[in-house]
């Protein structure tokens, strides 16, 4: 994977290059820049797979403005900064893989690169995946692709009980034998599944998407459902009527 480093402090640049050389042989550093203007030119000229992006740069520019100027949707970004308050803004970008606070910790760097590699596998296979996805939408037993740091799974949709937001990540809960998988994408990346599979999935809360066929019980007083695995999931007030309608449940006194 080809990468560039945007870093305005020489020693921080050398430290990061040393860590990448020692810990991440999959990463080939093909350039570096210290200013906003140089970073924009370098990214546009080289179009790397991955950018290690400092936030505050030498010419009073910043990494966020670099991304906005380049608008390269396929580039992955790992932000690096000594200031943790930039993390919230960093994760607003669709390009962001991770945010590492300086001094960079070896294990955190390795984990961030693993996430980037896992996502790159999916991106490089995107055309094949989209064709496959279009076909399985029409199939009798559709599947989806899920990637974490270790693997890519292709579970049948009907084995997913519950999709739950967990900060900027998403947890997929499966049925027996009870298991789950953490995916480093926010739940918003999966809301389109409801449109593809309206008879199976419904987002009942901003943090929860349910498999309608796995609901065992609806509890009126607390406005929550019990899944076949025993999980208790809240239902938003503005989603309740639709949920009951889709379950074909009469709802007096809801």
Buried (B, 14 or more C-beta within 10 A) or exposed (E): BEBBBBBBBEEBBEBBBEBBEEBBEBBEBEBBBBBBEBBBBBBEEBEBBBBBBBBBBBEEBBBBEBBEBBEBEEBBBBBBBEEEEBBEBBBEBEBBBBBBBBEBEEEBBBBBBBBBBBBBEEEEEEEEBEEBBEEBEEEEEBBBBBBBBEEEBEBEBBBBBBBBBEEBBBBBBBBEEEEEBEBBBBBEEBBEBBEBBEEBBBBBBEBBBBBBEBBEEBEEEEBBBBBBBEBEBBBBEEBBEBBBEEBEEEEEEE
